[in-house]
């Protein structure tokens, strides 16, 4: 029997294809872990035993008949509670949409199913994806598998926690201001926000249509490359999706990084980093240098302004989406999320339109200024040690909002710009919580980011460490 705690997604796919394990066997073990561990970390809002076992049995019958479904044949995954399917309820972590059935299927769900994946159920998330902590007043906070007193990050909290706890072999989330990279860093797994338009958002619950991204979580760079290659590509249902061809992301993973220039920003990103996080970052950058990468100091154009522009767009569009419910069902929102959703009402239309108008010229300025000097930029993922659930709850302390702002500090600029960014686990802070390094590339350079992550993981074993709960 394959060891669920140790095997990667690609290893599970290979084992199923070879007949070394059946999809039903693997799915049963994942479901057992889901029920047992969910009591402690609350990473699922709904575990779908019957549907998952039905999909697994179908995969096993197809293999027995000599018909492989795809590159994820029979592999158990789990998806954030925001991707529509005709037969499943999708709440978006909210009370407002509890019991909602969309009657349509998200493109990414269809692509994963076509590749043969088994869906274990719906993962916990921050209410309406509006928050970086994983708090949820309606379904309970998702807890960090490394220490359940700490946050799992948000808004794709369950996607990070379920993967770290070795319940699923891969997960899918969304990122509007760090909602993939934050949970990936907090839980010690990889998470990728692709280039804007690289992955279709059709059938995914929107928060802010101009800065929403859909992307995968994985335990290894190869797992992430496999998942991205399946969900990426043009979709006529999403007008913003790119027609650019999808490369073979797995093909470049063994090339190494000798001679690759990695840019280290002199401004903004390393200015507010906790000392023990900085120690872990320094060690990770030393590994990359030892692998032959050239570390170069760079100046990043106006990153603090990019964060404010991203906020102007996100909150304006969120207020437009939630305006009716905020007027007619305000009590069905938690206080923190209601306040965040209503923020955009006070943003002048001129400020929103100016932010949209500045996006293209600032992207050109960023790409020309940064990538003339380097091939990949490296920053902290989370600049602080993963905080506790208590310290980030409503009314915890006057510093709560400052802590929440620090959780997205290094992420939001790249949602505004729409460039790809990946968080890779690089070790642990003094309190035993994971830390991550963020790699940022030029548009559609996901392959380069995965190449760097693969080289780093080939020289370290942080991604193989298991939380005690698993």
Residue pairs with C-beta under 8 A, 6 or more apart in sequence:
1 21
1 25
1 29
2 11
2 12
2 15
2 20
2 21
2 26
4 26
4 29
4 30
4 33
4 166
5 166
5 466
5 470
6 464
7 15
7 169
8 169
8 218
8 219
8 220
8 222
8 223
9 72
9 75
9 169
9 170
9 218
9 219
9 220
9 222
9 223
9 226
9 227
10 220
10 222
10 223
10 226
12 21
12 26
12 75
12 76
12 169
13 71
13 72
13 73
13 74
13 75
13 226
15 21
16 22
16 23
16 26
16 59
16 63
16 73
16 74
16 75
17 63
17 68
17 73
19 63
22 56
22 60
22 74
23 55
23 56
23 57
23 59
23 60
23 63
23 73
23 74
23 75
23 76
23 118
24 53
24 56
24 57
24 60
26 56
26 74
26 75
26 76
27 52
27 53
27 55
27 56
27 74
27 76
27 118
27 120
28 53
28 56
30 52
30 76
30 120
30 167
30 168
30 169
31 47
31 49
31 52
31 53
31 120
33 165
33 166
33 167
33 470
34 44
34 47
34 78
34 120
34 121
34 162
34 167
34 168
35 47
37 43
37 145
37 165
37 167
37 469
37 470
38 44
38 47
38 167
40 143
40 148
40 469
41 142
41 143
41 144
41 145
41 148
41 152
41 161
41 165
41 469
42 124
42 139
42 140
42 141
42 142
42 143
42 158
43 123
43 124
43 142
43 143
43 152
43 157
43 158
43 161
43 162
43 165
43 167
44 78
44 120
44 121
44 122
44 123
44 124
44 158
44 162
45 81
45 91
45 93
45 121
45 122
45 123
45 124
45 125
45 139
45 158
46 81
46 89
46 121
46 122
47 120
47 121
48 88
48 119
48 120
48 121
48 122
51 87
51 88
51 119
52 76
52 118
52 119
52 120
52 121
55 113
55 118
55 119
56 74
56 76
56 118
59 69
59 73
59 74
59 116
59 118
60 74
62 68
62 69
62 73
62 116
63 73
63 74
68 116
69 114
69 115
69 116
70 114
70 115
70 116
70 230
71 115
71 116
71 226
71 229
71 230
72 112
72 115
72 116
72 117
72 170
72 226
72 227
72 230
73 115
73 116
74 116
74 118
75 116
75 117
75 118
75 169
75 170
76 117
76 118
76 120
76 168
76 169
77 112
77 117
77 118
77 119
77 120
77 168
77 169
77 170
77 171
77 172
78 119
78 120
78 121
78 122
78 123
78 158
78 159
78 162
78 167
78 168
78 171
78 172
79 109
79 112
79 119
79 122
79 123
79 159
79 171
79 172
80 122
80 123
80 125
80 156
80 158
80 159
80 171
80 172
80 173
80 174
81 90
81 91
81 92
81 93
81 122
81 123
81 124
81 125
81 158
82 90
82 92
82 93
82 125
82 129
82 174
82 204
82 205
83 90
83 106
83 108
83 109
83 172
83 203
83 204
83 205
84 90
84 102
84 104
84 105
84 106
84 109
84 203
84 204
84 205
85 102
85 105
85 106
85 109
86 101
86 102
86 103
86 104
86 105
87 101
88 101
88 122
89 98
89 99
89 100
89 101
89 122
90 97
90 100
90 101
90 102
90 122
90 205
91 97
91 98
91 99
91 100
91 122
92 100
92 125
92 127
92 128
92 129
92 205
93 124
93 125
93 126
93 127
93 128
93 129
93 136
93 138
93 139
93 155
94 127
94 128
94 138
94 332
94 333
95 127
95 138
95 332
95 333
96 128
96 325
96 329
96 332
96 333
98 138
102 203
104 203
105 203
106 202
106 203
106 204
107 200
107 202
107 203
107 235
107 237
107 238
108 172
108 199
108 200
108 203
108 204
108 214
108 231
109 119
109 203
111 230
111 231
111 233
112 119
112 172
112 230
112 231
113 119
115 230
117 170
120 167
120 168
123 156
123 157
123 158
123 159
123 162
123 171
123 173
124 134
124 136
124 139
124 140
124 142
124 152
124 157
124 158
124 161
125 134
125 136
125 142
125 154
125 155
125 156
125 157
125 158
125 159
125 173
126 132
126 133
126 134
126 135
126 136
126 154
126 155
126 157
126 179
126 337
127 136
127 137
127 138
127 333
127 334
127 337
128 205
128 207
128 318
128 322
128 337
128 341
129 154
129 155
129 156
129 174
129 176
129 179
129 205
129 207
130 155
130 207
130 318
130 337
130 340
130 341
131 154
131 155
131 336
131 337
131 340
131 404
132 153
132 154
132 155
132 177
132 178
132 179
132 182
132 404
132 407
132 408
133 141
133 151
133 153
133 154
133 157
133 389
133 392
133 404
133 407
134 141
134 142
134 143
134 151
134 152
134 153
134 154
134 155
134 157
134 158
134 161
134 183
134 389
135 141
135 151
135 154
135 334
135 336
135 389
135 392
135 393
135 394
136 142
136 334
137 334
137 335
137 336
137 337
138 334
141 151
141 389
142 151
142 152
142 154
142 157
142 158
142 161
143 149
143 150
143 151
143 152
143 161
143 389
144 150
144 151
144 152
144 161
144 164
144 186
144 187
144 386
144 433
145 152
145 161
145 164
145 165
145 187
145 467
145 469
145 470
146 164
146 187
146 188
146 386
146 432
146 433
146 434
146 467
146 468
146 469
147 386
147 431
147 432
147 433
148 469
149 388
149 389
149 390
150 186
150 386
150 387
150 388
150 389
150 433
151 157
151 186
151 386
151 387
151 388
151 389
151 392
152 158
152 160
152 161
152 183
152 186
152 187
153 160
153 182
153 183
153 184
153 185
153 186
153 187
153 382
153 386
153 407
154 179
154 182
154 183
155 173
155 174
155 176
155 179
156 171
156 173
156 174
156 175
156 179
156 180
156 183
156 191
156 217
157 183
158 171
159 171
159 172
159 173
159 180
159 183
159 191
159 217
160 171
160 173
160 183
160 184
160 186
160 187
160 189
160 191
160 217
161 183
161 187
162 168
162 171
163 170
163 171
163 187
163 189
163 217
163 218
163 219
164 187
164 188
164 189
164 434
164 467
164 470
165 467
165 469
165 470
166 466
166 470
169 219
169 223
170 216
170 217
170 218
170 219
170 223
170 226
170 227
171 216
171 217
172 214
172 215
172 216
172 217
172 227
172 231
173 179
173 180
173 183
173 191
173 214
173 215
173 216
173 217
174 180
174 201
174 204
174 205
174 207
174 212
174 213
174 214
174 215
175 181
175 191
175 193
175 212
175 213
175 214
175 215
175 411
175 415
176 207
176 208
176 211
176 212
176 213
176 314
176 415
177 211
177 310
177 311
177 314
177 408
177 411
177 412
177 415
178 407
178 408
178 410
178 411
178 412
178 415
180 191
180 192
180 193
180 213
180 215
180 217
180 423
181 191
181 193
181 381
181 411
181 421
181 422
181 423
181 436
181 438
182 381
182 382
182 407
182 408
182 411
182 423
183 191
183 217
184 190
184 191
184 217
184 381
184 423
184 425
184 436
185 191
185 381
185 382
185 386
185 423
185 425
185 434
185 435
185 436
185 438
186 382
186 386
186 433
186 434
186 436
187 434
188 425
188 428
188 434
188 436
188 462
188 463
188 465
188 467
189 217
189 218
189 219
189 425
189 463
190 217
190 218
190 219
190 220
190 221
190 223
190 224
190 422
190 423
190 424
190 425
190 453
190 463
191 215
191 216
191 217
191 422
191 423
192 215
192 216
192 217
192 218
192 224
192 228
192 420
192 421
192 422
192 423
192 446
192 449
192 450
193 213
193 215
193 411
193 414
193 415
193 420
193 421
193 422
194 213
194 214
194 215
194 228
194 232
194 420
194 446
195 242
195 418
195 419
195 420
195 443
195 444
195 445
195 446
196 211
196 213
196 240
196 418
196 419
197 238
197 240
197 241
197 242
197 418
198 232
198 241
198 242
198 244
198 420
198 444
198 446
199 213
199 214
199 215
199 228
199 231
199 232
199 233
199 241
200 214
200 231
200 233
200 234
200 235
200 237
200 238
200 241
201 209
201 212
201 213
201 214
201 238
201 240
201 241
202 235
202 237
202 238
202 241
203 237
204 212
204 214
206 212
206 317
206 321
207 314
207 317
207 318
207 321
208 313
208 314
208 315
208 317
208 318
208 321
209 240
209 317
210 313
210 314
210 317
210 356
210 359
211 310
211 313
211 314
211 317
211 415
211 416
211 418
213 415
213 418
214 231
215 228
216 224
216 227
216 228
216 231
217 224
218 224
218 226
218 227
219 463
220 454
220 457
220 463
221 253
221 424
221 450
221 451
221 453
221 454
221 457
222 250
222 253
222 454
224 422
224 450
224 453
225 249
225 250
225 253
225 447
225 450
225 454
226 249
226 250
228 249
228 446
228 450
229 246
229 248
229 249
229 250
232 246
233 241
233 246
234 241
234 242
234 243
234 244
235 241
242 444
244 444
247 447
249 446
249 447
249 450
252 447
252 448
252 450
252 451
253 450
253 451
253 454
254 454
255 451
256 291
256 292
256 451
256 455
257 288
257 291
257 292
257 293
257 451
257 452
257 455
258 291
258 292
258 293
259 292
259 293
259 294
260 292
260 293
260 294
260 375
260 376
260 448
260 451
260 452
261 293
261 294
261 296
261 373
261 374
261 375
261 376
262 285
262 288
262 293
262 294
262 295
262 296
262 374
262 375
262 376
262 377
262 378
262 452
263 296
263 297
263 298
263 370
263 373
263 374
263 375
263 376
263 377
263 378
264 270
264 285
264 295
264 296
264 297
264 298
264 377
264 378
265 298
265 299
265 300
265 303
265 377
265 379
266 297
266 298
266 299
267 299
267 300
267 303
268 300
268 303
268 304
269 300
269 303
269 379
269 380
269 383
269 410
270 278
270 281
270 379
270 380
272 383
272 406
272 409
273 281
273 380
273 383
273 384
274 383
274 384
274 385
274 429
276 385
276 429
276 430
276 431
277 380
277 382
277 383
277 384
277 385
277 429
277 435
280 426
280 427
280 428
280 429
280 435
281 380
281 426
281 435
281 437
283 426
283 427
284 426
284 427
284 437
284 456
285 295
285 378
285 437
287 456
287 459
287 460
288 295
288 378
288 452
288 455
288 456
289 295
290 459
291 455
291 456
291 459
293 452
296 373
296 374
298 370
298 373
298 374
298 377
299 369
300 366
300 369
300 370
300 377
301 362
301 365
301 366
301 369
301 370
302 362
303 413
306 362
306 366
306 412
306 413
306 416
306 417
307 408
307 409
307 412
307 413
307 416
309 355
309 358
309 359
309 362
309 416
310 355
310 412
310 413
310 415
310 416
311 412
312 347
312 351
312 352
312 355
313 352
313 355
313 356
313 416
314 344
314 415
315 340
315 343
315 344
315 347
316 344
316 347
316 349
316 351
316 352
317 344
318 340
318 341
318 343
318 344
319 326
319 341
319 342
319 343
319 344
319 345
319 347
320 344
322 341
322 342
323 345
325 332
325 333
326 333
326 338
326 341
326 342
330 338
333 341
334 394
335 394
336 394
344 352
355 416
359 416
359 417
359 418
362 416
362 417
363 417
363 418
363 419
363 443
366 417
366 419
367 419
367 442
367 443
370 377
371 442
375 441
375 448
376 439
376 440
376 441
376 445
376 448
376 449
376 452
377 439
377 440
377 441
378 437
378 438
378 439
378 440
379 410
379 437
379 438
379 440
380 410
380 435
380 436
380 437
380 438
381 410
381 411
381 423
381 435
381 436
381 437
381 438
382 406
382 407
382 410
382 435
382 436
383 406
383 409
383 410
384 403
384 406
384 407
385 429
385 430
385 431
385 433
385 435
386 429
386 431
386 433
386 434
387 403
387 407
390 396
391 397
391 399
391 400
391 403
392 400
392 403
392 404
393 400
394 400
410 438
411 421
411 438
414 420
414 421
414 440
418 443
419 440
419 441
419 442
419 443
419 445
420 440
420 441
420 443
420 444
420 445
420 446
420 449
421 438
421 439
421 440
421 441
421 449
422 438
422 439
422 440
422 446
422 449
422 450
422 453
423 436
423 437
423 438
423 439
424 436
424 437
424 439
424 452
424 453
424 456
424 457
425 434
425 435
425 436
425 462
425 463
426 435
426 436
426 437
426 456
426 460
426 462
427 434
427 435
427 462
428 434
428 435
428 462
428 465
429 435
434 462
437 456
439 449
439 452
439 453
440 449
441 448
441 449
457 463
